[in-house]
């Protein structure tokens, strides 16, 4: 009974996506919408396979920017979250600034970064850092504050010092929400890099997208969107895998 | 006559070996008195219970002794030294097992040693001989989630014992268990106590549990908590489970019951 339910739960979303793609295919095939306006799913897939050799270098560039930015964002946000958790002054001072940083439209900042840091890798990485670090900081902060108060008292009654309380209890307790934030950040990182590349550069999926859009090759635009989706999903899955390895006690529950 | 003499000598000896003494504890919470002039003591190797209605401030008394909650008035002596408001001199166990979900049983029980600065390998080696006594052999490398409620409480108790073999404060340790597991755990606790002879201060609102386990019981009133009576439990040790249906046991139970209500 339970097995059937789990099969059903997995099958419903897959079937629904297939249905949507099928309708899309039918609409384009029947000529309701012209092919040069909206390519059919089948066109997108064939084009995607066809252009794969020429966009590998772009994929590589984008991935490099996204991962560099993500790693820097993780380092920064872990440091920041620890500081904010330990020193109320830092928390009070930075919290509003953090929120404000997220209200500035990234589309406005990206060209500014290009003006300040040129057309190299740096402005793209900056965009990635900016979009990634907020979800990580917020989720990690929440996680660090989530430790059971009685557990905290118990650690204190055992004379644990601040550092011990942190690495024995607080940090492991926060890992769950840390990874939730990290998963969001990971999917943002690819988009962040692509947005950064729109403003100019030598290579990258964003650069490629701008080029094919300007030549009205909509099938190639869609193909690059498909690639971006796949990359983001892969990165998401990678984080999930790391989480599974980093939190063996969660595996044990299942 | 001889009996009286023996008792006098016995009492004399006991007076010397007071492990823990609380004098005139007074505590207010938001202006309301919750603990009103409580004094009690715990002898070496003795099992003393504080019994009282729910919410009478029993746990606050424990927090005061453990040094977690600052005390308004009064003093706490451990081995004759004034340790009022100081942490780290007694070990403490709550109703919640508070095991770290991310640590295996062996590391959870070794936690106090690791906090004291011992290496993981050393700490594990020191815990190992006790795992069997606490009924945890074969589960050393499991995570807390994989254990039953009773087993988790035993692991928590071992952790408590690893911190301080001297004075153990148990705050309703079996309160969250079902009745059958609870009865088993009480009998098990009695057996363990026979072997390791700790000095235990116990909190419960279960009269049967208190009488079954204790050498002495302090009966507390409802809030603000005051000591109504001190009851000496002269039931023989080691105690079997059947003792709870004996006439003597029920007499004590009845007495405390009438005093509590």
Interface residues (C-beta under 8 A of the other chain):
Chain A: X148 X150 X151 X153 X154 X155 X156 X157 X158 X159 X160 X164 X168 X169 X172 X173 X175 X247 X248 X249 X252 X253
Chain B: X63 X66 X67 X68 X87 X88 X90 X91 X92 X94 X96 X98 X100 X101 X102 X103 X111 X112 X114 X115 X116 X142 X143 X145 X146 X163
